[in-house]
Amino acid sequence: MPWSRETEIEYVLDKGLTVRELPEPVEIRVPDATYTRTVELTATGVRVRELFTIETHRVPREHYGAFRELCRGVDDAQRATVRVEVAQ
């Protein structure tokens, strides 16, 4: 039974702040799961979208290593930061 979770968060920046740097998109695919994350500029700030999908009810033992690496990749992606600065 596949399972997925989609999350979208939009951060609205105060006037006078500009985005200096956005994290790169992330896409991780393993035999039983997929994770994608995008961060994009909007008219008022920044939008973060994530999609995490598990294709099976139970990950087979032989895929544990790949699934563990996917989970580490998700943790790394979620630690990424958006750099903003005060407009000059």
ChimeraX commands (.cxc) that place a marker at each C-alpha (Angstrom):
marker #1 position 0.00,0.00,0.00 radius 0.5
marker #1 position 1.75,3.22,-1.12 radius 0.5
marker #1 position 1.89,6.16,1.27 radius 0.5
marker #1 position 2.88,9.75,0.61 radius 0.5
marker #1 position 3.09,13.08,2.36 radius 0.5
marker #1 position 3.21,16.40,0.56 radius 0.5
marker #1 position 4.15,19.56,2.42 radius 0.5
marker #1 position 4.13,23.12,1.14 radius 0.5
marker #1 position 5.23,26.06,3.27 radius 0.5
marker #1 position 5.39,29.65,2.11 radius 0.5
marker #1 position 7.53,32.12,4.03 radius 0.5
marker #1 position 6.57,35.78,3.58 radius 0.5
marker #1 position 9.55,38.10,3.96 radius 0.5
marker #1 position 9.35,41.52,5.57 radius 0.5
marker #1 position 9.88,44.52,3.31 radius 0.5
marker #1 position 13.54,45.32,2.96 radius 0.5
marker #1 position 14.66,41.68,2.98 radius 0.5
marker #1 position 15.88,39.95,-0.15 radius 0.5
marker #1 position 16.82,36.36,-0.79 radius 0.5
marker #1 position 20.55,35.94,-1.22 radius 0.5
marker #1 position 20.74,32.18,-1.74 radius 0.5
marker #1 position 18.31,29.27,-2.14 radius 0.5
marker #1 position 19.10,25.59,-1.57 radius 0.5
marker #1 position 19.37,23.41,-4.66 radius 0.5
marker #1 position 16.47,21.08,-5.52 radius 0.5
marker #1 position 16.75,17.58,-4.06 radius 0.5
marker #1 position 15.51,14.34,-5.61 radius 0.5
marker #1 position 16.33,11.00,-4.04 radius 0.5
marker #1 position 15.02,7.74,-5.47 radius 0.5
marker #1 position 15.55,4.28,-4.04 radius 0.5
marker #1 position 13.72,1.05,-4.93 radius 0.5
marker #1 position 10.89,1.59,-2.42 radius 0.5
marker #1 position 10.71,5.34,-1.83 radius 0.5
marker #1 position 11.17,8.80,-3.30 radius 0.5
marker #1 position 11.80,12.23,-1.78 radius 0.5
marker #1 position 11.80,15.56,-3.60 radius 0.5
marker #1 position 12.26,19.07,-2.25 radius 0.5
marker #1 position 12.17,22.35,-4.12 radius 0.5
marker #1 position 12.66,25.88,-2.83 radius 0.5
marker #1 position 11.54,28.75,-5.04 radius 0.5
marker #1 position 11.09,32.49,-4.93 radius 0.5
marker #1 position 7.56,33.87,-4.86 radius 0.5
marker #1 position 6.29,37.41,-5.21 radius 0.5
marker #1 position 6.35,37.80,-1.41 radius 0.5
marker #1 position 9.06,35.41,-0.24 radius 0.5
marker #1 position 9.97,31.75,-0.55 radius 0.5
marker #1 position 7.99,28.53,-1.06 radius 0.5
marker #1 position 9.27,25.12,0.07 radius 0.5
marker #1 position 7.65,21.99,-1.36 radius 0.5
marker #1 position 8.40,18.44,-0.26 radius 0.5
marker #1 position 7.00,15.12,-1.42 radius 0.5
marker #1 position 7.90,11.89,0.37 radius 0.5
marker #1 position 6.49,8.65,-1.02 radius 0.5
marker #1 position 6.89,5.07,0.15 radius 0.5
marker #1 position 5.82,2.62,-2.54 radius 0.5
marker #1 position 5.33,-0.42,-0.33 radius 0.5
marker #1 position 3.86,-1.23,3.06 radius 0.5
marker #1 position 7.10,-2.88,4.17 radius 0.5
marker #1 position 10.64,-2.19,2.94 radius 0.5
marker #1 position 12.35,-5.52,2.19 radius 0.5
marker #1 position 15.44,-6.28,4.26 radius 0.5
marker #1 position 17.70,-6.20,1.19 radius 0.5
marker #1 position 16.66,-2.55,0.61 radius 0.5
marker #1 position 17.30,-1.34,4.18 radius 0.5
marker #1 position 20.66,0.25,3.31 radius 0.5
marker #1 position 19.24,2.27,0.43 radius 0.5
marker #1 position 16.23,3.32,2.49 radius 0.5
marker #1 position 18.52,4.41,5.34 radius 0.5
marker #1 position 20.51,6.57,2.90 radius 0.5
marker #1 position 17.27,8.13,1.62 radius 0.5
marker #1 position 16.31,9.01,5.20 radius 0.5
marker #1 position 19.72,10.59,5.76 radius 0.5
marker #1 position 19.26,12.57,2.55 radius 0.5
marker #1 position 15.88,13.82,3.80 radius 0.5
marker #1 position 17.48,14.93,7.06 radius 0.5
marker #1 position 20.23,16.76,5.14 radius 0.5
marker #1 position 17.71,18.44,2.81 radius 0.5
marker #1 position 15.61,19.64,5.73 radius 0.5
marker #1 position 18.67,21.24,7.35 radius 0.5
marker #1 position 19.29,23.41,4.28 radius 0.5
marker #1 position 18.84,27.14,4.79 radius 0.5
marker #1 position 17.61,30.08,2.78 radius 0.5
marker #1 position 19.95,33.04,3.11 radius 0.5
marker #1 position 18.35,36.48,3.22 radius 0.5
marker #1 position 19.84,39.92,3.61 radius 0.5
marker #1 position 18.69,43.43,4.29 radius 0.5
marker #1 position 18.36,45.30,1.00 radius 0.5
marker #1 position 20.86,48.13,0.63 radius 0.5
marker link #1:1,2 radius 0.2
marker link #1:2,3 radius 0.2
marker link #1:3,4 radius 0.2
marker link #1:4,5 radius 0.2
marker link #1:5,6 radius 0.2
marker link #1:6,7 radius 0.2
marker link #1:7,8 radius 0.2
marker link #1:8,9 radius 0.2
marker link #1:9,10 radius 0.2
marker link #1:10,11 radius 0.2
marker link #1:11,12 radius 0.2
marker link #1:12,13 radius 0.2
marker link #1:13,14 radius 0.2
marker link #1:14,15 radius 0.2
marker link #1:15,16 radius 0.2
marker link #1:16,17 radius 0.2
marker link #1:17,18 radius 0.2
marker link #1:18,19 radius 0.2
marker link #1:19,20 radius 0.2
marker link #1:20,21 radius 0.2
marker link #1:21,22 radius 0.2
marker link #1:22,23 radius 0.2
marker link #1:23,24 radius 0.2
marker link #1:24,25 radius 0.2
marker link #1:25,26 radius 0.2
marker link #1:26,27 radius 0.2
marker link #1:27,28 radius 0.2
marker link #1:28,29 radius 0.2
marker link #1:29,30 radius 0.2
marker link #1:30,31 radius 0.2
marker link #1:31,32 radius 0.2
marker link #1:32,33 radius 0.2
marker link #1:33,34 radius 0.2
marker link #1:34,35 radius 0.2
marker link #1:35,36 radius 0.2
marker link #1:36,37 radius 0.2
marker link #1:37,38 radius 0.2
marker link #1:38,39 radius 0.2
marker link #1:39,40 radius 0.2
marker link #1:40,41 radius 0.2
marker link #1:41,42 radius 0.2
marker link #1:42,43 radius 0.2
marker link #1:43,44 radius 0.2
marker link #1:44,45 radius 0.2
marker link #1:45,46 radius 0.2
marker link #1:46,47 radius 0.2
marker link #1:47,48 radius 0.2
marker link #1:48,49 radius 0.2
marker link #1:49,50 radius 0.2
marker link #1:50,51 radius 0.2
marker link #1:51,52 radius 0.2
marker link #1:52,53 radius 0.2
marker link #1:53,54 radius 0.2
marker link #1:54,55 radius 0.2
marker link #1:55,56 radius 0.2
marker link #1:56,57 radius 0.2
marker link #1:57,58 radius 0.2
marker link #1:58,59 radius 0.2
marker link #1:59,60 radius 0.2
marker link #1:60,61 radius 0.2
marker link #1:61,62 radius 0.2
marker link #1:62,63 radius 0.2
marker link #1:63,64 radius 0.2
marker link #1:64,65 radius 0.2
marker link #1:65,66 radius 0.2
marker link #1:66,67 radius 0.2
marker link #1:67,68 radius 0.2
marker link #1:68,69 radius 0.2
marker link #1:69,70 radius 0.2
marker link #1:70,71 radius 0.2
marker link #1:71,72 radius 0.2
marker link #1:72,73 radius 0.2
marker link #1:73,74 radius 0.2
marker link #1:74,75 radius 0.2
marker link #1:75,76 radius 0.2
marker link #1:76,77 radius 0.2
marker link #1:77,78 radius 0.2
marker link #1:78,79 radius 0.2
marker link #1:79,80 radius 0.2
marker link #1:80,81 radius 0.2
marker link #1:81,82 radius 0.2
marker link #1:82,83 radius 0.2
marker link #1:83,84 radius 0.2
marker link #1:84,85 radius 0.2
marker link #1:85,86 radius 0.2
marker link #1:86,87 radius 0.2
marker link #1:87,88 radius 0.2
view
